[in-house]
Amino acid sequence: MAETIALIDNTTFAAAGRTFYHNDPSGKGGLHAREYYSEHRDAKAIDRQSTSEFLTALVLFDSLRWDSASSSGETPAVTDDRRYLPWLYDWFPLFHEASQLGIIEDFEERYVSWDRLNLAQQLAFKWVEEQIATEAFQLPSNFRVPLAYYSEDYADRGDFERLNAKNDWALTEDELAIAMFLHRGLYYQSYSYGPSEWVDFEGWSYLPHSYRASLLRSPSWNLLATVCNDQDLWLGQMHKLEITAPEIVRELDRRFFQALDKTVKIEPIPGGVALGWSFLQENWREPTHALESALEFRESRSGKEVRAFFGDLVALGKDSNRQAIEDRLGDFEKMLQGAARRRFGTSWTPDPKAGFLIGLTGSWKDVLAPALDIMPRRIREAVIRVLYTSTYEHGFQILFNSYL
């Protein structure tokens, strides 16, 4: 089975690092987090969401990649100090530990396909001009462009200022920052669509930060395929469309929360974060423990079987095998139902009289059915809990149980 690799935005890594290290009294990561939160007082909630997205990727994918050629730029005083390590590892040492284990890997995007990058710049500029400048597209209320894109030292600023001059200064400073932020996402996403001289492409998926995703997934954005320069996609015979790893992540997460919401009453969880949120759920006051717990989980037998299950889904997605994916997602839902019954002794069917017999077949059903009909509810639930008791829990069940 091919290795599953996720390209994660630096914005997501920085948000997760701030969540993990904002209580660090002396480290660079703690300094950065405190300065960031003093300037953006509403940022902690979205950073926790980004952290959960990161932790979800950490337990599902074999490895995570980030672009060390770019820097955060949020705190120039610490960004300039890169004598020993790339900024991510220097600011947030737990990420460095993960890199030494081969879980997180950095690459440097310095030798690139300039045609592809230039096209991404032009498309991003044009989209912002037509959609943001005219207010045809409304940004989410909590949308924010990282401060790096306002810096005079940002690597691609000169290209965008030339584009702006060529287009009669159509974009304001804020709109230009949005265009620069969008183009980098387009550029990264293009490499999940087609081969590249840039990196070993096989198996890469791009998981953008929620700010970028709000742009990349907008209904009006229909030009992403163009960035791929894929000459063959719509020529000749019809191609089967791959079911991508990000799509599978979202579907797993949706069904996980749906099962959770059927079991216990909880506040809604943003899409794509429920699996990773389980680690913050148990380590709310000490978020660095959430990362340590996630790293320990992924190296355990349970974590390895979660990645194997996900890897199998990704392989089926490459073959566009929707029915096989649906079958395995059905198995996934049954795992979560089993965990719920083991904990509470109840089923999810609308008819409680029949519902508690689901899963009991053959001799078990024949012996217990008459007796269970007349048992009080608490006794029935106790019997079901015993019947679903097991010395073995699948990794997904362990994550599910953290909420229960």
C-alpha positions in Angstrom: 0.0 0.0 0.0 1.3 3.4 -1.0 2.4 5.8 1.7 -0.2 8.5 2.5 1.4 12.0 2.7 -0.4 15.3 3.6 1.0 18.7 2.7 -0.1 21.0 5.6 -0.1 24.8 5.4 2.4 26.7 7.5 -0.6 28.6 8.8 -2.0 25.4 10.3 1.3 24.4 11.8 1.7 27.9 13.4 -1.8 27.7 14.8 -1.2 24.3 16.3 2.1 25.4 17.7 0.5 28.5 19.4 -2.1 26.2 20.9 0.5 23.8 22.2 3.0 26.4 23.5 1.1 29.5 24.5 1.8 28.7 28.2 5.5 28.2 27.6 7.1 31.0 29.7 10.4 31.3 27.9 10.5 29.6 24.5 10.2 31.4 21.2 6.9 29.6 20.5 5.4 30.9 23.7 6.7 34.4 22.9 5.1 34.2 19.4 1.8 32.9 20.8 1.5 35.6 23.4 2.2 38.4 21.0 -0.2 36.9 18.4 -3.0 36.5 20.9 -2.5 40.0 22.3 -3.0 41.4 18.8 -5.8 38.9 17.8 -7.9 38.3 20.9 -10.4 36.1 19.1 -7.7 33.8 17.6 -7.6 31.1 20.3 -10.8 29.4 19.1 -9.8 29.2 15.4 -6.3 28.0 16.4 -7.8 25.2 18.4 -9.9 24.2 15.4 -6.7 24.3 13.2 -5.0 22.2 15.9 -7.7 19.6 15.7 -7.4 19.5 11.9 -3.6 19.0 12.4 -4.2 16.2 14.9 -6.7 14.5 12.6 -4.1 14.5 9.8 -1.4 13.3 12.3 -3.3 10.1 13.2 -4.6 9.4 9.7 -1.6 10.0 7.3 1.7 8.3 7.3 3.6 11.5 7.2 3.0 15.3 7.2 5.0 17.8 5.1 5.6 21.5 5.3 7.4 24.1 3.2 10.4 25.3 5.2 11.4 27.7 2.4 8.7 30.1 3.6 8.6 31.6 7.1 5.7 32.6 9.3 6.7 36.3 9.6 4.2 36.7 12.4 7.0 37.7 14.8 10.0 39.2 13.0 12.1 39.2 16.2 12.2 35.4 16.3 11.7 34.7 12.6 15.1 36.2 11.8 16.9 33.8 14.2 17.3 30.7 12.1 20.8 29.7 12.9 20.1 26.2 14.1 16.7 24.9 12.9 13.9 26.0 10.5 11.5 28.2 12.4 8.8 25.5 13.0 11.2 23.2 14.9 13.0 26.1 16.6 9.8 27.6 18.0 7.9 24.4 18.8 10.3 21.6 19.9 7.7 18.8 19.8 7.4 19.2 16.1 11.2 18.7 15.9 10.8 15.5 17.9 8.2 14.3 15.4 10.5 15.2 12.5 13.3 13.1 14.0 10.8 10.2 14.0 10.0 10.8 10.3 6.4 11.8 11.1 6.8 15.4 10.1 9.1 16.3 7.2 10.1 19.6 5.7 11.0 20.4 2.1 12.2 23.6 0.4 10.2 24.8 -2.5 13.0 26.9 -4.1 13.3 25.2 -7.5 9.9 25.4 -8.9 7.9 25.3 -12.1 7.6 29.0 -12.7 4.9 28.6 -15.3 2.8 26.9 -12.7 3.5 29.5 -10.0 2.9 32.4 -12.4 -0.4 30.9 -13.5 -1.4 30.5 -9.8 -0.5 34.2 -9.2 -2.6 35.4 -12.2 -5.6 33.3 -11.3 -5.6 34.4 -7.7 -5.2 38.0 -8.6 -8.1 37.8 -11.1 -10.4 36.0 -8.7 -9.8 38.5 -5.9 -10.4 41.3 -8.4 -13.7 39.8 -9.6 -15.0 38.3 -6.4 -13.5 40.2 -3.4 -13.0 43.7 -4.7 -16.6 43.7 -6.1 -17.9 42.1 -2.8 -19.5 39.4 -4.9 -18.0 36.9 -2.5 -18.4 37.4 1.2 -15.5 36.3 3.4 -16.3 34.4 6.7 -16.5 36.8 9.6 -13.4 35.3 11.3 -11.3 35.2 8.1 -7.8 36.5 8.6 -4.8 36.6 6.3 -1.5 35.8 8.1 0.7 38.8 8.8 3.4 37.4 6.6 1.5 38.4 3.5 1.5 42.0 4.6 5.3 42.1 5.0 7.4 44.1 2.5 9.8 41.2 2.6 7.3 38.5 1.5 9.0 36.6 -1.4 6.2 37.0 -4.0 5.2 40.6 -3.1 7.1 42.1 -6.1 5.3 39.8 -8.6 1.9 40.9 -7.2 2.7 44.5 -7.1 3.7 44.3 -10.7 0.4 42.6 -11.4 -1.5 45.3 -9.5 0.3 48.1 -11.4 -0.4 46.3 -14.7 -4.1 46.2 -13.8 -4.3 49.9 -12.8 -4.0 49.2 -9.1 -7.2 47.3 -9.0 -6.5 45.8 -5.5 -6.2 47.5 -2.1 -3.4 46.4 0.3 -5.8 44.0 2.1 -7.1 42.6 -1.2 -3.5 42.1 -2.4 -2.7 40.2 0.7 -5.7 37.9 0.1 -4.5 37.3 -3.4 -1.0 36.4 -2.2 -2.5 34.1 0.4 -4.8 32.4 -2.1 -2.2 31.9 -4.8 0.1 29.9 -2.5 -2.9 27.6 -1.7 -3.6 27.2 -5.4 0.0 26.4 -6.1 0.2 23.8 -3.4 -3.1 22.3 -4.4 -2.0 22.0 -8.0 0.7 19.5 -6.9 -1.9 17.2 -5.5 -3.4 17.0 -9.0 -0.5 16.2 -11.2 3.1 15.1 -11.5 5.8 17.6 -10.6 9.6 18.1 -10.9 9.4 19.8 -7.5 9.0 16.8 -5.2 8.3 13.1 -5.2 4.6 13.6 -5.9 3.1 10.1 -5.5 0.5 10.0 -2.8 0.6 13.6 -1.7 -2.6 15.3 -0.6 -3.1 19.0 0.3 -5.0 19.9 3.5 -5.3 23.7 3.5 -5.9 25.8 6.6 -9.6 26.7 7.1 -8.9 30.3 6.0 -7.5 29.1 2.7 -10.1 26.4 2.4 -12.8 29.0 2.5 -11.4 30.5 -0.6 -10.4 27.3 -2.4 -13.8 25.7 -1.9 -15.9 28.7 -2.9 -18.5 27.8 -5.6 -17.2 30.5 -8.0 -13.7 29.0 -8.0 -13.8 26.7 -11.1 -10.2 27.3 -12.3 -8.2 25.0 -10.0 -7.8 22.3 -12.6 -6.2 24.8 -14.9 -3.3 25.2 -12.5 -2.5 21.6 -13.0 -1.7 22.0 -16.7 -3.3 18.6 -17.2 -3.5 18.2 -20.9 -5.1 14.8 -20.8 -7.9 15.1 -18.3 -10.7 16.0 -20.7 -9.3 14.6 -23.9 -9.8 11.1 -25.4 -11.6 8.6 -23.3 -13.5 9.6 -20.1 -11.3 9.4 -17.0 -12.6 8.0 -13.7 -12.4 10.7 -11.1 -10.3 9.9 -8.0 -12.0 10.1 -4.6 -9.3 12.1 -2.9 -7.8 11.7 0.6 -9.2 15.1 1.8 -12.7 13.9 0.7 -12.3 10.7 2.7 -11.0 12.6 5.7 -14.1 14.8 5.7 -16.4 11.8 5.3 -14.8 9.9 8.1 -15.0 12.9 10.3 -18.6 13.6 9.4 -19.7 10.1 10.2 -17.7 10.1 13.4 -19.4 13.3 14.7 -22.8 11.9 13.5 -22.3 8.8 15.5 -21.1 10.8 18.5 -24.1 13.1 18.3 -26.5 10.1 18.3 -24.8 8.8 21.4 -24.4 11.9 23.6 -25.6 15.5 23.4 -22.6 17.7 22.6 -21.9 21.0 21.1 -21.5 20.9 17.3 -17.9 20.3 16.2 -16.6 22.1 13.0 -16.3 19.8 10.0 -13.0 17.9 9.6 -11.8 18.1 13.2 -13.8 15.6 15.4 -11.1 12.8 15.2 -8.3 15.2 16.2 -10.4 17.0 18.8 -10.5 13.8 20.8 -7.0 14.5 22.0 -7.8 18.1 23.1 -10.9 16.8 24.8 -8.8 14.9 27.3 -6.0 17.5 27.5 -7.9 20.8 27.5 -5.8 22.5 30.1 -2.4 21.1 29.0 -2.5 21.2 25.1 1.1 20.0 24.8 -0.1 16.7 26.3 -2.6 16.5 23.4 0.3 16.4 20.9 2.2 13.9 23.1 -0.9 11.7 23.4 -1.5 11.9 19.6 2.1 10.9 18.8 2.0 8.1 21.3 -1.4 6.9 19.9 -0.2 6.9 16.3 2.8 4.7 17.2 0.6 2.2 19.1 -1.1 -0.8 17.6 -4.4 1.1 17.6 -2.9 4.0 15.8 -1.3 1.8 13.2 -4.6 0.1 12.5 -6.3 3.5 12.1 -3.7 4.5 9.5 -4.0 1.1 7.7 -7.8 1.5 7.6 -7.5 5.0 6.2 -4.7 4.0 3.7 -7.0 1.3 2.4 -9.8 3.9 1.8 -7.3 6.1 0.0 -6.2 3.3 -2.2 -9.8 2.5 -3.1 -10.3 6.2 -3.8 -7.5 6.2 -6.4 -9.4 3.5 -8.2 -12.7 5.5 -7.9 -14.2 2.5 -6.1 -17.1 4.3 -4.4 -19.0 1.1 -3.4 -16.0 -0.5 -1.6 -15.4 2.8 0.3 -19.1 2.8 1.3 -18.8 -0.8 2.6 -15.8 0.1 4.7 -17.4 3.2 6.0 -20.3 1.0 7.0 -17.8 -1.1 9.0 -16.5 2.1 10.6 -20.0 3.1 11.7 -20.5 -0.4 13.2 -17.3 0.0 15.2 -18.7 3.3 16.7 -22.1 1.7 17.4 -20.3 -1.1 19.2 -18.4 1.4 21.4 -21.7 3.2 22.2 -23.4 0.0 23.2 -20.5 -1.1 25.3 -20.6 2.1 27.2 -24.4 2.7 27.6 -26.1 -0.6 26.7 -28.4 1.0 24.2 -28.9 0.9 20.5 -29.7 3.7 18.0 -32.8 2.2 16.5 -36.1 4.1 16.9 -37.9 1.1 18.4 -36.3 0.6 21.8 -38.1 -2.8 22.3 -36.5 -4.2 19.2 -33.4 -2.1 19.2 -31.6 -3.7 22.0 -31.6 -7.0 20.2 -29.6 -5.7 17.3 -26.4 -7.6 17.1 -27.6 -10.6 18.9 -28.1 -13.5 16.6 -28.4 -17.3 16.8 -28.4 -18.9 20.2 -27.9 -15.6 22.0 -31.0 -14.2 20.5 -33.1 -17.3 21.1 -32.1 -17.5 24.8 -32.2 -13.8 25.7 -35.1 -12.5 23.6 -38.0 -13.7 25.9 -36.2 -12.6 29.1 -35.1 -9.2 27.8 -38.7 -8.3 26.8 -39.7 -8.2 30.5 -36.6 -6.8 32.0 -36.5 -3.2 33.4 -34.6 -0.8 31.1 -31.5 -0.5 33.4 -31.2 -4.3 33.6 -31.5 -4.6 29.8 -28.8 -2.0 29.3 -26.5 -3.8 31.8 -27.0 -7.1 29.8 -26.2 -5.3 26.5 -23.1 -3.8 28.0 -21.9 -7.2 29.1 -22.6 -8.7 25.7 -20.6 -5.9 24.0 -17.7 -6.1 26.5 -14.4 -6.9 24.8 -10.8 -7.0 25.8 -10.0 -5.4 22.4 -10.9 -1.9 21.1 -10.2 -0.6 17.6 -8.3 2.6 17.4 -11.4 4.5 16.1 -13.3 3.2 19.2 -10.6 4.6 21.5 -10.9 8.0 19.9 -14.7 7.8 20.1 -14.6 6.8 23.8 -12.7 10.0 24.7 -15.9 11.9 24.2 -18.1 9.5 26.2 
